[in-house]
Every structure is written in structure tokens, then in C-alpha cells.
Amino acid sequence: MPMEPPPSRYRVVERGRRLEVIDTRATAVPAARSAPAVASPSLAGTPPARSSAATGRSLTTMRLYDEKAPRIVRLDADGTATLGRMRLLASVIALAWLLATIWQPWLGVLPLFLLARNGLGATIRRRITRWLDRYEIAKP
């Protein structure tokens, strides 16, 4: 004779696209359910926000790469595309630097000396500042 498990204490039902767990051994009557929250009418009439591609992109600069930092610049579509390409290039360079450091640890220190030598880092910072000057709108 096969054994059957005892009946489950809990029962799961779906009500209004929500799962509810009911305790079949509970003696107290559950509290009345509140109505689901409804969005306020003021939000329903609001037009959708414009995407960042349509409005341009804001960028707050840092002293690391901008001589006039901190400032806020708004980039147009071309500026955003250029910034995206520069970020991709920086990521590729960082990955190459990491792989070179794993392969030969002394290669990890070499770029630091090259950037400090003859003001190469300052030259790069000046060029980035000149590029950002085209888009400057406000100082924080």
C-alpha cells in the first residue's frame, strides 16, 4: 500500500496576476486587501521625456583630464560620438596595458614614465581642454 503525504498547509492561488499564499490552518480572518495603487492623473498626462540623444549629453569634467575643471559641458551628437570613440580607445589601451603588465610586469610602469616625461600628460590634458571648450555651457 503506497503512502501518501499529508495535505499541504499552504495553498498558492493567483488573483489579479499576483500569487497569494493562503495558510489553510490559520484561524484568524485575513485583513481586507487594499486596492492596488493607481498612478496619479498628473503623471498620466505628462509627455514622455526626450532621450539623451535628442537633447545632447551633459558631462561634468574632472581635474584629471581638464585644466578648467570642474565644469559642465553639453555635447551634441558629434561630440557624443567622439566621446564614445575616445572611451572605446581608452578601454582598449587599458586592456592592452593590463595584458602587457601580466606578461612583463616592468611594462606596466613604462607608460607612467612616458606620460610624466616631457609633459606628455600636460599636452594631452591641454588638447582635451581645448576640445571641451567648444561645448562649455556653465560652471557648477
Secondary structure, DSSP 4 states (H G I P E B T S, - for coil): ----PPPPSEEEEEETTEEEEEETT--SPPPPPPPPP---HHHHTSPPPPPHHHH-EEEE--TTT-TT-S-EEEE-HHHHHHHHHHHHHHHHHHHHHHHHHHH-THHHHHHHHHHHGGGHHHHHHHHHHHHHHTTEEE--
